[in-house]
């Protein structure tokens, strides 16, 4: 089978695998006439019915671009994908195995980029991107991930543009290297119109998750896919400067009484207050969702409430406190 390597490569760490005919490994046909075919374990030829019905130029049907690495199942191979590409720079491709449509992108840290793709919350928020909508619609298992090549950071734009021009990927709207909006300059008037047009569009019953619920199995699966090294915050810590910035932003933040009550209910320590009576001993006079609210009732601090509640002592020979169930 005739193969064509990427021309004029200046990139480092390039790994090219060329598989023999009828190999048990993966084979991908990347037509150089702006089309793409997905073939697993079978090479396409001029007589292939799929190739004959394609939009490619017949003179280039036997040309093949061989990716550096191919991960056939994006969902099943998440951990391997993230491990292999930690800190690596290069050009990648997402392939819809059902439709043959592709997306080409670049990243200075491929692992971080793939972490975003594997984050359902992220792709849901970025559903203005065609590739994100496709991932949600078809599911990760119906996509393969290919590393077209590993290269230096300085070569990313050049190499990505080469693949955008060569493959004409369907999921890339703006086929300009460096990002879908790079080189696209919008006036402030246009930005305001876009902002106004999109306000309220994806709310209520038009929101993606409206009326949908997740099974416990799905929740556990999502949790496991975001734990340990799969968590984007794994091994990261806030600097003192960042902590102070967060603190400053929190100062002066006001919550409604409803929100305060909800926070107290979820995070507080429920407290019962008993008052000493001459005839009946101690009588329950109130139950509160938190020690803070119990303290407000008596005009004392929550720490005093907690201290007397833990010790069992009587406060000012009048009040006793206990944890409410």
N, C-alpha and C positions, 0 to 999 in steps of 0.2 A: 504494500500500500504506500502510495506517495505521501510524504509529509512535508510540511513547510514550517520552518522555524520562524520566530519573530525576527524581522530584519533590524539591523543597525542597533543592537542592544548595547547600551552603555551601563546597564544596571549590574549591581553586585549581587552575589548570592543567588544567581539564577539557577534553577534546577529544572531541567527539561527531561520528561520521561517519554520515550517513544515505544509504544507497545506493538508487538508483532500481530499479524493478522490472526483472528480467532483467539486472541489472548483472553485469559480469564480475568484480566483487570478491566478497568473502565476505559471506554473510548468515547471521545467527544468530537463530533464533527462541527467545526466552526467555519462555515462558508465565508470566503473572502469577498463574496458579492452581496454583502449586507444581509445575510440570513444565518440562522443558527439551527442545527439539528441536534437532538439528544438521542444518542444511541448507546445502549448498554450491552457490552460484550459482542456487538455486531457492528461491523463497518458498513457505511453506506457506499454504494457504487452508482454509476450512471444509470443503471437499470433499476435501481431501488425505487419502488413506487412512491415512497415518501419524498424522495429527492426530486422525482420527476414532477410532482405536484407542487413543489415549492416555488418561491418567488426568486430563487437565486439564478444567477447566470450559469448556463450549462457548462461554460468553459472552466468554471472554478469548483465544480462539485466534488472533485477529488482532493482539493486543497484542505489541509487540516492544520489547525493551530493546537498545539499540545499544552495544556495548562501545567503549571509547576506542581500543583497538588489538586486533587479532586476529592470532595467529601460528598458522597452520593445522597446521604440522608441528613439534612440540616438538624432535624430534631434528635435523632438517635445518636448523632456524633457531636453533640454540643460540647461536651467536656474535652474531647480530642481536639476539636477546632480551636477552642480557647487556649488549650495548653500549647498546641503547636505554634500558635501565632502571637504569643505574648511578646510585646515589644517589637514586633516585626512590621516593616513598612512595605507596602506593595499595592498591586491592583487586583481587585477581586471581582467575581461575577456570581450573581444569584440566578439560578435557572429554574423556571417553572417546568417540572417534568411532565405536566399534563398538557400544557399549551405550547411549550417550547420558547415562550417569551423570556427575555433575559434583562438583567440590570447590571451595569458596570459601574464600579466606584473605586475610589482610592482612599487610603488611610495611612497616617503616620504611625498608628498603633492599631493593627487589625483586630487584636483581641478586644479592645475597647469598642470598636465599631460593631463587632459581632455581638458583644454584650448588649448593645442597644437594640439590635435586631431581635435578640432573644427575650427582650423585655416587652411583654404584652402591653404594659401601661405606656411605654415609650411609643410603640408603633401605633397605638390607638390615638395618642395625642398628636402624632405626626401623620394623620390620615390624609393630609393634603398631598402627601407623596404617593405616587401610583404604586411603588413597590411595597409600601406599608399596607396599603389597602389590599394588595394581592396576597401578602403574607397572612393577613387576617382572613381573607376569603378562602384561600386554598389550604392553609395550614403549613407548618414548618416541614412536615414529612414529605410534602409534595414539592419541596425545593431542594436543590443541591447547591453546594457552595464550591466554587473553584477559585484557587489563587492563580490568576493568569501569570503573574510573575512577582517576585520580590525585587525591590529596587531601592535605590537611594532616595531620600526625601526630595532632593533637588530635581530628580527625574520624574516625579509623580505626574505632574501636569502633562508632560510630553508623552509619557507612556499611556496615560489614561485617554488622552485625545486620540492616540493611535487606535486604541480599541474601540472608542466611540465611533470613529470614522469607518473602521473596518467592519464592525459587527452591527452597527445601527441598532442598538438595543431598544426594544419596544417600551420598557419601563422607564427609560430615561427621557424625560420631557425636554429639558434643555440640554442638548448634546454639546456642552462646553465643559472642558476639563476644569476641575477644581471646585465643582459644586453646581447644583442645578440653577443657582441664581447668579453665579459668577459672570461678570461681564454684562449682566442685565441691569440697566439703570432705570429706575422708575421715578417719576416726578412725585413731589409731595401730594399733589392733587390726585394722582393715580393711587398712591398708597392709602389716602383717605377714603377714596371710593371703594377700594377693596375691603378696607376695614369695616366700612359702613355696610357693605353688601353681605359680609359674613357674620355680622353681629346677630346673635339669636338664631342663626340658621341651624346649628347642631345642638339645640336644646330641646327639652321635653321629649316627645315621641320620636324626634329625629336624631336624638343622641344615640351613639352606637350601642350603649349598654341598656337603653331603655327597655324595660320589661324582661330583660334577660337575667337569669340566675345561674350561678355556677354550682356544680355538684361538689360535695366534700372531697371526692376523689380528684377533681380538677384543681381544687384549692390546694390540696396536699402536693399535687404534681407541680404546680406553679411555685409553691414554697420551696420544694426540693431543688428546683431549677434556679433558685435565687439564694441558696444557702452556701456557706463556705466561700470558696474561691469564685463562685459564680456571682456572688454579690458584688456590685460595682464599688461598694465602699469597703470591701475586704482589705484589711491591712492598712487602711487609711485612717488618719487621725486629724482632728481639727487643731490648728495652731492656736496659740493664745490670742493672736491678733484676730483670727476668725471668730473665736469664741466671744471676744469683746464686741466684735461687729454684730454678731447675732444678738448679744445682750442689749446693745444699744437700740437695735431695731425693735426689740420686744418692749422697750420702755415706752410707757404711754399708751400701749395697746389696750383698747377697751373691749370688754366682752359684754354681751347682753346678759340679763339676769337668767334667761333661759339657758344660755350657754354655760354660765357659771354653775347653775344647778346640775346640768348634765355632767360637767367635769367633776364636780364634787361627788356625784353619785357613782361615777366610774372609778375615780381615783381616791376618794376620801375614806376615812375610817368612821363608819356609822356609830353614833354615840347615843345612849339613853341617859337622861338626867333625872335623878331622884331627889326629892326635897324631904327633909326631916319634919315629921309631924308629931305632935305630942301624944296623940292617941294611937295612930296606926303605924308608927315607926317611919320608914321611908316610903314615899309615894311617888310613882312615876308622873312627871310633869311634862315630859317632852322627849321626842326622838328626832335626831338630826342626822342628815346624810354624811356629815363630816365633823371632825373636832373643831374646825374653824367656825362652822356655823353654830355649833354648840357654844363656843367661846363668845361669839357675837351676841348670843342670846343673854349670856350672863355678864357680858362686858369684860371678859378676861381673855388671855391669849390661848391659842390652841395648844401650845406646849404645856400650859398649866393643866388643861383638860386631860391631855395624854398622860402627864406625870401622875396625877391623882387617880386616873383610871387604872394605870398599871400597878400602882401601889395599893389601891383599895382604900386609901385614907379618905376621911371626910373633909371636904373643903369648907373652911371657916365654920366648922361644926354645924353645917347646914345642908350641903349638897354632896351626893355621891354620883359617881359616873361608872357606866359599864358599857362594854362593846355591844352594839345592837346587831342582831342577826339579819 
